[in-house]
Amino acid sequence: MYAAWDPVHTDYTSRTALPGPRGLAESTDDWLAIHRGAPNGHLLHPGTNQMLASLTSGGPVHLMHTTPYLDVIRATGELHGSGGCLVGALYCAPLTATPDGLRPHNLGTYLLRTKPDTKTLVFEVRPEAPAPAKGLNYLHLGGIHLDTYLAHRGFLTTGEDDHLRQSAVGRIREASGFLDLLLADARGEHTASTTAFFHQLAATVPHMPFLGYLYFEVLSEYLLLHSTSPETKAYAFAGEMNNRLYKEVAFAAVKTMGRLFDLALFNPDRAQLTELIDRIDPALALGADAYVRRRLPHLFACAALGPDRDAGLVSFRHAGTDFDTLATLAPHLAGQLVFREMRTLPRYPALFPVFEQAKATSVYAYWNNQNIAVPFNGVLPKGELGLNLAFTRASCTAWVAEPCERGLLHPTEQLNLLPVPRLADLRGTALGRAAFPGPPAPPAGPSPRPAMVGATSAA
């Protein structure tokens, strides 16, 4: 079980990256060196990244969470996870304790500014020992998704199962030309102009929504690592990546992002990309298309195939013949497709606690084994983290907090809350409300749920 989760996590203390498929023009270690050599590459190290330093120190970790459900939390006294946050954690941002109050990370400041109708909870987690700098990279969850589907197929009707498999294969057939182009680029065989590349990318995302997630993360990586604006420099001086950059990219590119944060809709073409980056960080606009053209094929090959495949032996024209062939040639992409297709099933609210809780329970066990009380988004250590609701080797205190005129948070009311290692009902999440409107189940908490507890027992 633990072996399956290791490749999903990035260890930021390591001098080497987890291997990608064979046959690529650039290795994962090549890209690690490129990232560390970027203007903000020093923030990939635990010694210089404020969040990583806090998580690995073994000392108290302070977090904040914004929620519109404070009354529900008080009434139930329980805190549940969200399938949309690191598989099953509680969405938070870091805080730094100062003599004058708790200083939010710039992600927290952004949340406080853009979510005015919410209340803020703060948590102090006291682990028994330092944690590793291992963050979960959701782009590499394809193998987990596939294994979970295969282990729980018996919960699907024959019609549902046939629909998932046929839909996944159908999407591969529709997108096979561009997917093969991506693999060719990853192998070093450039087969299309940059303009044609972006035209095909924008046209393919609707057929292959996972590409929207990859595209967004490539742009986020480019901005966070290469921005040298005064604002970014100020945050870097404090040991923080500038989260405003990728937030603005997402909301500027997709008009409906405020209703549901859905990166499957992220598909700007080349001209739109340049205009988008020019609005957010003008100094980086001219280099964005070249970076995406070079980086996206490599990231796609790693996310779609996994480390034990040879990119030179895979063609998606052949992988699109049937689901079993797809799962053999590109198991991680097969898993990503099944995961996303399942969310379109009318019966998904009933299937959600089966498939998604299985993943959450499994990752809780991995985090406990690795001594991770506070997991974080490991695509980059930018400031997005959560709470492991199943962790027993830490104490944690929760408060309601209010900001002062200086933007610092001050606890005003201590809460006695029980962390429950169980996902909230789907209809209490943003995805559930958007995709399955109607009378919701009584909410146990919000989508990015609040979190932890008075004290947990040591074990």
N, C-alpha and C positions, 0 to 999 in steps of 0.2 A: 504493500500500500504506500509506504513512504517513498519507494523508488519512483512511483508514478508522479509524485508531487515535486520531487527535486527539480526536474527539468522545467517546471512551471515557475520556479523561483529564481531570481537573479541575486547572486551573492556579491554585494558591493565591496567586500573585503578582498575578493579574489583578484589575482593579477591576470587571470585567464577567463574567457567566456565559455559558457556551455557550447559544445560543438553544434554546428548546423549540418545540413545534408552534405554528402560528398559531391564533388564536381562543380562547386561554385567558384567563380573568379576571385572572390574575396571571402576570407574566412570571418567567423564571428570575432576572432581575436584581432583581425585587421580593423574591423569596425570599432572594437573597443578602444584601440589605439587612436583612431580618428576622433572618437568622442572625447577621450581624455585630453587630446591636444586642442580641442575647441576652446574659445575664450572662456566659457564657463565649465569646462571639463573638470576643473578642480572640485566642483560640487558633486561629483560622483564618488567622492571619498568620504568615509565616515569621519575623518579628522577635520574636514572643512565644511561638511553639510550639517547644518544645525539639527535637522530632524534625525539624521542617522546617528549623529553624536549622542543625542538624547536617548535614542532607543537602545544603543549599545553600551551605555554608560553603567548600567546596573542600578542607577539612581531613580528617583521618582520621575515619571513621565506625565506631563500635563497636556490635556486635550480639550477641544471644544466641539460642540455639536449644536446645530440650529434645528429647531423642530416646531411645527405648528400644533403638536399634539401633547403639550405639557399636561393638560387636564386629564387626558387618557392615561398618561404615564403615572400620574399621581394616583388615579383611581385603581389601576390594576397593580401597581407596584412591580410590574415585570417589564423586562426589556428583551426584545426579540431581534434577530438578525434580518438582513435584507439580502436577497439573492443578487441584487444589483450592486452590492458593495463587496468586492473581493470575495465573491462566492457566497459569503454568509456573515460578514462582519457588520460593524456599525460605522457609518461614514463620519469621520472627524477631521479636524485640522489641528496642527500642533500649537501649543502655547509655551511660552517661556516665562518662568517665574522671575519676577523682579521685585525689589523692595516696595515698589509703588503699586503693584498689581500684576496680573497675568497679561503678557503682551502677545497678541495673536500673530501667528505667521501671516505672511501677506495673503495666503489663501483664505485664512480666517477673516481677515479684514475685508476681502472681497465678498465673502458670504454675508457678513454683517451688513455690508452696504447694499447688497442686491436682494436680500431676503428680509425686508423690514417688518413683515407680519409674522415673524417667528420669535420664539423664545430661545435663549441660549443656555445650554447645560455645559458645565465643565467637569472634568474628571481628573483625579490624581491617582495614577496607577503606581503601585510600589512593588516591583518584581523582586523575587528572591535572588536573582542572578542576572548578569548581562545577557541580552539577546543577540543573536547573529544579525548582521545587516542583510537579511534575506527578504526581498520583496516579491509579491506575487505578480507575475506578468500575464494578464488575462489573454493576451494575443496567443499564448502558448497553451491554452486550455483545451485545444481540439482533441487531444488524446484522452483527456479526462471526460469530455463530453461523449466521445464515441464509446468508451468503456462503460459509462453510466447507462447509455442507451442500450447497449447490448446486454447488460446485466438486468435491465428492468423492462425489456421488450414485452414481457408477459402482462404488463399493466395496460398495454395498448390493444385496441380492437384490431382485427385483421385489416379493416379498412384504413384505420389511422396509420398503422405500420406501413402498409403499401403506399399510402399518400406521402409519408415522410421520405421513403426510399426513392420513389419515383420523382418527387419534387427535387430532391438533392441531385439526382442524376440529370434531370431536365435543366437545372441551373448550370451544371457543368457543361452540358451540350451547348447551351446558349452563349456561354462565356469562354469556351475552350480556345478560340483563336487568340484572345488577349491573354489568357492564362498561360498558354504556350509561349507567347511573346515575352511575358514576365520571366518565365524560366530560362528562355534563351538569353535575355539580358543578364539574368543572374549568373549564367555560365560565361558571360563575356561576349555574347554574340548579339550585337546591336542590329536589330532588323527593321527598325522604323525610325522616322524622324522624330524629333522631340514634340513637334506639333501633332503629328499623327498619334504618338504615344498618349498624349493627354486627351486627345479627342476620343480615343478608344477607352481610356480609363474612365472618363466621365460617362460614356455610354454604357460601360459594363457594370458599374456599381449597382444600378437598379436590378440587374440580373444576379449579381454576386455581392450582396450587401456587406459581407465581411471585408471586402476591399475598402469600403468607406471607413471602417475602423482603422485599417492599416494606413490608409492615406492620411487620416487625421493625426495618427500618432507619429508619422514621419514628419509632418509639418510642425507638430508640437516639439518634437526632438530638435528640429532645425532652429526654431525660434528660441527655445529655452537654452540651448547650448551655444548659440552663435550671437544672440542679441548683445549689443554693447551700449544700449541706450542708457542715459543717466539713471532712469528708474531701475533698470535691470542691474546696473552696477551697484546701486545702493542696496538692493536686496542681496546681491552676491556678497557684498561686504558683511552682511548679517548672516551669511551662510544659507541663503534661501534662493531657490529658483523663482523666476517671475511668473506666477500662475495667471496673471491677467492676460498674458499673450495667448495661451491656448484657449482660454475662456472666450476671448473676443473672436478668435478664429472660428470657433464653433457657432457662436450666436450670429456672427455676420454672414456665415456661409449658408445657414439653414434657418429660414424665417420661423419655422415652427419649433425651434429648439427650446424656447421658453415653456412650451406646453409639455413636451417630452424630449428628454435629451437622447436623441436617436441618431447615432453616427452612421447608420445605414443610409441616411439621406445625404451624406457628405460627399459631394462629387464635383467641385469646381473644375472647369476646364482651364487651359493654360492662361488665357487672358484674364479670366476671373481670379485665378490663383495669384497672378502678379498684382492685380488691383487690390485683392484682399490683403496681401502682405504689406503692400504700400500704405494701406490705411492703418496698419497695426505697428509696423516697424519699418519705415521707408528704406533704411539702410540695407535691409535684407531682401528687398523685393526682387532685385535683378538676379539673385542667386538661387531663388526658391525652386524654380523649375529644374535646374540642373541637379540640385540636391535630391529632389523627389525622384527624378529619372534614374539616378544612380542607386539610391537607397531602397526605394519601394520594391524592386525586383528581388533584392537580397532578403528583405524582411518577409516578403511573401513566400519565398522558397522555404525559409526556416519555419514559418508559421504553418504552412500547408503540408509539408512533407514530414517534418520531424528529423531528428539527428541520425536515424539509422537507414535513410534512403539515399539513393544516388540520383541527383537531379538530372543527370544525363540519360537516365533510363525511363523517365516519366514523360508521357505525353497525355494531355487532358483530352485530346481527341479519342484516345483509346480508353482513358479512365471513365469516360462518360457512357460506356456501354451498359453497365449495370452497377448496382450499389456495392456489391461484394468486390468487384474489380476496383472501384473507387476507393473503398476502405483499405484495400491492399496496397495500392499505389500511392495514395495520398491520405493516410488515415486521419491526420489532424484536420485537414480541410473537410473531410467527410463528417467529422465530429462537429465542426463549427456549423456546417450546413444543417445537420439534423437538429442541433440545439436551436437554431433560429427558425427552422420550419416548424418545430414543435410549438413554438410560441404563437403560431397562427391557427392552431387547432381550436375548434370551438370548445373542446373539453379541457383545454389547457389549465384553467383554474383548478380542476380536480387532479390533473397530472402533476402540477407544480410541486405539491408537497412530497411526491414520490421521487421525482427525478432531481429536483433542486435540493431537497433536504439531504438526499444521499451524498451529493457533492459537498454540501456544507459540513455534514458530520465527518466526512473523510478528511476535509482540510482542517477541521478543528483538531482531529487526532494528530495530523502532521504538525500543526503549530505547537501543540502540547509537547510532542516529542522533541521539537526543535527549541523549546523554551521561548516561544513567540507569544507574548501577551498582546502586543500591539502590532498587527500586520500592516504593511503599507503597499501602495501601488508601485510595483517594481519595474514597470515600463521605463520610468525614470523616478528618482527619489525627489519628486517635486513638491510634496507636502500632503498628498492624499493618503490618509491612513484610517484605521478602524480599530475595533476592539474584538478580541477573541472571547466570545461569551462562554466558552467551555473551559477557559484557563483557570486553574485552581491554585497555581503557585504565585499568586500576587494578591495584595489587598488593593481595593479601589474605593475611593470615596467620590460621591457625586453631589453636585450643587446646582441650583439655578444661579445664574450670574447676570449682572447688568454691566454695560459699558459706561465708562466715565467720559468726560469731555476730551480726554487725551487718547481715547480709543482702547484703554486698558480694561480688562474684565475683572469684576470683583464679585466673589461668591456672596449671595444674600440668603440662601435657604438650602440647608443640607437635605438630601433626599435619601430615603432608605429603599433601595431598589434591588430586585433579584434578577440577575442575568440568566436568561433561559436560552440554552443552545438550540434554538428552534427558529425557523424562518417565520416572519410575519405572513399573514394571509396575503395572497397575491392581490386581492382587491383593495388592500390597504396601501398598495404601492403606486407610484406614478404610472408604471407600465400597465398594471391591472386597471386603473381608472381610465386610461386612454384606450386600451384595447378591448376591455370587457365592461362597458358602462352598464349601469343597472344598480339595483339595490346591493350595496356592498355588505360584506360580513362586518360585524362589529370590529373596528380597528383595534389592533393590539399595539399600534405604533406606526410611525411614518416609514416611507421608503428608505431614506438614509436614516436608520433608526437611531434613537438615543442609546445610551449605553450604561453603564455597569452599576454600581453596587455599593453596599456598605462595606463589607469585607468578605473575602473568600478564604476558604480554608487552605492551609498549606498542605501539600502532599508530596 
